[in-house]
Amino acid sequence: MSYWYAFWDALPIEMLHWDFMKNALLALLLMGPLFGLMSTMIVTGRMSFFSDALGHAAFTGIAIGAICGLAAPTWAAVIFSVVFSLVFSFVRSRSNQAADTLIGVFSSTAVALGIFVATLGGGSFTKYNKYLIGDILSVTPAEIAMLAVVLFAVILFWVICANRLTLTAIHPQLASSRGIPVGFSQTLFTAAIAVVVTLSISSVGLLILNSLLVLPAAASRNIARNLKQYHILSVLFALAAGVGGLIVSYYSGSSAGAAISLILAGIFAVTFCFRKARA
């Protein structure tokens, strides 16, 4: 981190003379590829609302960790979210209910359980507000290191399984006929989403986290001509929105997460216009 700090200190950029801004920038440079890559599969697999449900599960895990007196409730949230995703995958594979119905069941249950645990014994809900809104400026070097580890794991996972995951999402029957373990692939992917969502919730906030996991790929899908462009553009859009949102939030005094989400919405609008023009 010392080299990162020294590099930006040597440049005449006012907003990056503060260590918390350097930390926030580095965190967003790591989150960009994470959100961009995960977004492509979430959109392709029509799991947009599932990522929102996982955010609610992460909040419930944080509340449980806080009630249990854990110094780092984020770890409780990671465990709870992964278990939540595994249970969802199990029920989904053995139910004839539509996916959106099951997501609604799990999401509403997670929300209710989170609020119940957070207010248990007359407890105040206000101490959890930071997880609803998020604060990228409070990210710590330890959290940045964890994001780097997760990014490395996701990239490795993508290199090995990207084509299989895409085929599984588009045509699970064909994937199964070609010997691809569809259930295992979907379970592994949902667990990966759970980890990314949980580690990001305190930085970008539960209320807008889902938009950051949907908009990059949605915008990319408007103009991408092939699968490679689809992934690359999604990552680039997420990175551009992350850096742009941090700049906007610094000079406007607004929430960085909200600024990032609005920039992504603007990118989607622009790419949609180009899509219409091409059509």
C-alpha positions as CSV (number, residue, x, y, z in Angstrom):
1,M,0.0,0.0,0.0
2,S,2.9,2.4,0.7
3,Y,3.8,2.3,-3.1
4,W,0.2,3.0,-4.0
5,Y,0.1,6.0,-1.6
6,A,3.5,7.3,-2.8
7,F,2.4,7.2,-6.4
8,W,-0.6,9.3,-6.0
9,D,1.1,11.7,-3.6
10,A,3.5,12.5,-6.4
11,L,0.7,13.6,-8.7
12,P,-1.1,17.0,-8.5
13,I,-4.5,15.5,-7.9
14,E,-6.2,17.0,-4.9
15,M,-8.8,14.4,-4.2
16,L,-6.1,11.6,-4.1
17,H,-3.9,13.4,-1.5
18,W,-6.2,11.8,1.2
19,D,-5.4,8.2,2.2
20,F,-9.1,7.2,2.4
21,M,-9.6,8.4,-1.2
22,K,-6.6,6.3,-2.3
23,N,-8.1,3.3,-0.5
24,A,-11.5,3.9,-2.1
25,L,-10.0,4.2,-5.6
26,L,-8.1,1.0,-5.2
27,A,-11.2,-0.8,-3.9
28,L,-13.2,0.3,-6.9
29,L,-10.5,-0.8,-9.3
30,L,-10.9,-4.2,-7.8
31,M,-14.7,-4.1,-7.6
32,G,-15.0,-3.1,-11.2
33,P,-13.8,-6.4,-12.8
34,L,-15.7,-8.3,-10.0
35,F,-19.0,-6.6,-10.8
36,G,-18.4,-6.6,-14.5
37,L,-17.7,-10.4,-14.7
38,M,-20.4,-11.5,-12.3
39,S,-22.9,-9.2,-14.0
40,T,-22.5,-10.9,-17.4
41,M,-23.5,-14.3,-15.9
42,I,-26.2,-12.8,-13.7
43,V,-27.9,-11.2,-16.7
44,T,-27.4,-14.1,-19.0
45,G,-28.7,-16.5,-16.4
46,R,-31.7,-14.2,-15.6
47,M,-30.6,-14.1,-11.9
48,S,-30.9,-10.3,-11.4
49,F,-33.3,-10.6,-8.5
50,F,-31.3,-13.4,-7.0
51,S,-28.4,-11.1,-6.4
52,D,-30.8,-8.7,-4.6
53,A,-32.0,-11.6,-2.4
54,L,-28.3,-12.4,-1.6
55,G,-27.9,-8.8,-0.5
56,H,-30.7,-9.3,2.0
57,A,-29.2,-12.5,3.2
58,A,-25.9,-10.8,3.7
59,F,-27.6,-8.1,5.8
60,T,-29.2,-10.9,7.9
61,G,-25.8,-12.5,8.4
62,I,-24.3,-9.2,9.5
63,A,-27.2,-8.8,12.0
64,I,-26.7,-12.3,13.4
65,G,-22.9,-11.7,13.7
66,A,-23.5,-8.4,15.6
67,I,-26.0,-10.1,17.9
68,C,-23.5,-12.9,18.6
69,G,-20.9,-10.2,19.5
70,L,-18.5,-11.0,16.7
71,A,-15.8,-8.3,16.1
72,A,-16.1,-8.8,12.4
73,P,-19.7,-9.6,11.5
74,T,-18.8,-9.6,7.8
75,W,-17.5,-13.2,8.2
76,A,-20.9,-14.3,9.6
77,A,-22.5,-12.6,6.6
78,V,-20.3,-14.5,4.2
79,I,-21.1,-17.8,5.8
80,F,-24.8,-17.1,6.0
81,S,-25.0,-15.9,2.4
82,V,-23.1,-18.9,1.1
83,V,-25.4,-21.3,3.0
84,F,-28.4,-19.2,1.8
85,S,-27.2,-19.7,-1.8
86,L,-26.6,-23.4,-1.4
87,V,-30.1,-23.9,0.1
88,F,-31.6,-21.9,-2.8
89,S,-29.8,-24.0,-5.4
90,F,-30.9,-27.2,-3.6
91,V,-34.6,-26.1,-3.6
92,R,-34.4,-24.8,-7.1
93,S,-33.1,-28.1,-8.5
94,R,-35.9,-30.1,-6.8
95,S,-38.9,-27.8,-7.4
96,N,-41.1,-27.2,-10.3
97,Q,-41.7,-23.6,-9.2
98,A,-40.5,-20.8,-11.5
99,A,-37.2,-19.3,-10.5
100,D,-38.6,-15.8,-9.9
101,T,-41.2,-17.4,-7.5
102,L,-38.4,-19.1,-5.5
103,I,-36.3,-16.0,-5.4
104,G,-39.3,-14.0,-4.1
105,V,-39.8,-16.6,-1.3
106,F,-36.1,-16.6,-0.3
107,S,-35.7,-12.8,-0.6
108,S,-38.8,-12.0,1.5
109,T,-37.7,-14.5,4.1
110,A,-34.2,-13.0,4.3
111,V,-35.6,-9.5,4.7
112,A,-38.0,-10.5,7.4
113,L,-35.3,-12.5,9.3
114,G,-32.8,-9.7,9.0
115,I,-35.2,-7.1,10.5
116,F,-36.3,-9.5,13.2
117,V,-32.8,-10.3,14.3
118,A,-31.7,-6.6,14.1
119,T,-34.6,-5.4,16.3
120,L,-34.5,-8.4,18.6
121,G,-35.0,-7.4,22.3
122,G,-35.9,-3.8,21.3
123,G,-32.6,-3.2,19.5
124,S,-32.1,-0.2,17.3
125,F,-32.1,-0.6,13.6
126,T,-30.2,2.7,13.0
127,K,-26.8,1.1,13.6
128,Y,-27.3,-1.0,10.5
129,N,-28.0,2.0,8.2
130,K,-24.4,2.0,6.9
131,Y,-25.1,-1.3,5.3
132,L,-28.1,0.0,3.5
133,I,-26.4,3.1,2.1
134,G,-22.7,2.0,2.1
135,D,-19.6,4.0,2.4
136,I,-16.7,3.2,0.1
137,L,-14.6,5.9,1.8
138,S,-14.4,3.8,4.9
139,V,-12.9,0.7,3.2
140,T,-9.8,-0.6,5.0
141,P,-6.5,-2.0,3.6
142,A,-7.6,-5.4,5.0
143,E,-10.8,-5.3,3.1
144,I,-9.0,-4.3,-0.1
145,A,-6.7,-7.3,0.3
146,M,-9.7,-9.5,0.6
147,L,-11.2,-8.0,-2.5
148,A,-7.9,-8.7,-4.3
149,V,-8.0,-12.4,-3.3
150,V,-11.6,-12.7,-4.3
151,L,-10.9,-11.0,-7.7
152,F,-8.0,-13.4,-8.4
153,A,-10.3,-16.4,-7.5
154,V,-13.1,-15.1,-9.7
155,I,-10.8,-14.5,-12.7
156,L,-9.3,-18.0,-12.3
157,F,-12.9,-19.4,-12.0
158,W,-13.8,-17.5,-15.2
159,V,-10.9,-18.7,-17.2
160,I,-11.7,-22.3,-16.4
161,C,-15.5,-22.3,-16.3
162,A,-16.8,-19.3,-18.4
163,N,-17.9,-21.2,-21.5
164,R,-19.5,-24.0,-19.3
165,L,-21.4,-21.4,-17.2
166,T,-22.6,-19.6,-20.3
167,L,-23.9,-22.8,-21.9
168,T,-25.5,-23.8,-18.6
169,A,-27.2,-20.5,-18.3
170,I,-28.5,-20.4,-21.9
171,H,-29.4,-24.1,-22.5
172,P,-29.0,-26.3,-19.4
173,Q,-30.3,-29.4,-21.2
174,L,-27.7,-29.1,-23.9
175,A,-25.0,-28.5,-21.3
176,S,-26.1,-31.6,-19.4
177,S,-26.1,-33.7,-22.6
178,R,-22.5,-32.7,-23.1
179,G,-21.4,-33.9,-19.7
180,I,-21.3,-30.6,-17.9
181,P,-22.4,-30.9,-14.3
182,V,-25.2,-28.3,-14.5
183,G,-26.2,-28.4,-10.8
184,F,-22.7,-28.2,-9.5
185,S,-21.8,-25.3,-11.9
186,Q,-24.9,-23.3,-10.9
187,T,-24.3,-24.0,-7.2
188,L,-20.7,-22.9,-7.5
189,F,-21.7,-19.7,-9.3
190,T,-24.4,-18.8,-6.8
191,A,-21.8,-19.3,-3.9
192,A,-19.4,-16.9,-5.8
193,I,-22.1,-14.3,-6.1
194,A,-22.8,-14.6,-2.4
195,V,-19.2,-13.9,-1.5
196,V,-18.9,-10.9,-3.8
197,V,-22.2,-9.4,-2.6
198,T,-21.3,-9.8,1.0
199,L,-17.9,-8.3,0.7
200,S,-19.3,-5.3,-1.2
201,I,-22.4,-4.5,0.9
202,S,-20.6,-2.2,3.4
203,S,-18.9,-0.3,0.6
204,V,-21.7,0.3,-1.9
205,G,-24.9,-0.4,0.2
206,L,-27.7,-2.9,0.0
207,L,-30.1,-0.5,-1.6
208,I,-28.2,-0.1,-4.8
209,L,-25.9,-3.2,-4.8
210,N,-28.2,-5.0,-7.2
211,S,-28.0,-2.3,-9.8
212,L,-24.2,-2.6,-9.9
213,L,-24.5,-6.3,-10.5
214,V,-27.0,-5.9,-13.4
215,L,-26.3,-2.6,-15.2
216,P,-22.8,-3.3,-16.5
217,A,-23.8,-6.4,-18.4
218,A,-27.2,-4.9,-19.4
219,A,-25.4,-1.9,-21.0
220,S,-22.8,-4.2,-22.6
221,R,-25.5,-6.4,-24.0
222,N,-26.9,-3.5,-26.0
223,I,-23.9,-3.1,-28.2
224,A,-21.7,-6.2,-27.8
225,R,-21.4,-8.2,-31.0
226,N,-20.0,-11.4,-29.5
227,L,-19.4,-13.0,-26.1
228,K,-15.8,-11.6,-25.8
229,Q,-17.0,-8.1,-26.3
230,Y,-19.9,-8.7,-23.9
231,H,-17.5,-9.6,-21.0
232,I,-14.9,-6.9,-21.9
233,L,-17.4,-4.0,-22.2
234,S,-19.1,-5.0,-19.0
235,V,-15.8,-4.8,-17.1
236,L,-14.9,-1.5,-18.7
237,F,-18.3,0.0,-18.0
238,A,-18.1,-1.1,-14.3
239,L,-14.6,0.4,-14.0
240,A,-15.5,3.6,-15.7
241,A,-18.6,4.0,-13.5
242,G,-16.6,3.2,-10.4
243,V,-13.9,5.8,-11.0
244,G,-16.4,8.4,-12.3
245,G,-18.7,7.9,-9.4
246,L,-15.9,8.4,-6.9
247,I,-15.0,11.7,-8.6
248,V,-18.6,12.9,-8.7
249,S,-19.1,12.0,-5.0
250,Y,-16.0,13.8,-4.0
251,Y,-16.9,17.1,-5.7
252,S,-20.6,16.9,-5.0
253,G,-20.5,15.5,-1.5
254,S,-23.0,12.7,-2.4
255,S,-22.9,9.0,-1.9
256,A,-20.3,7.2,-4.1
257,G,-22.5,4.1,-4.5
258,A,-25.4,6.2,-5.7
259,A,-23.2,8.1,-8.1
260,I,-21.8,4.9,-9.5
261,S,-25.2,3.5,-10.1
262,L,-26.5,6.6,-11.8
263,I,-23.4,6.7,-14.1
264,L,-24.1,3.0,-15.0
265,A,-27.7,3.9,-15.7
266,G,-26.5,6.7,-18.0
267,I,-24.2,4.3,-19.8
268,F,-27.1,1.9,-20.3
269,A,-29.2,4.8,-21.8
270,V,-26.5,5.7,-24.2
271,T,-25.8,2.2,-25.3
272,F,-29.5,1.6,-25.7
273,C,-29.7,4.5,-28.1
274,F,-26.8,3.1,-30.1
275,R,-28.6,-0.3,-30.2
276,K,-31.7,1.4,-31.6
277,A,-29.6,3.2,-34.1
278,R,-27.9,0.0,-35.3
279,A,-31.3,-1.8,-35.5
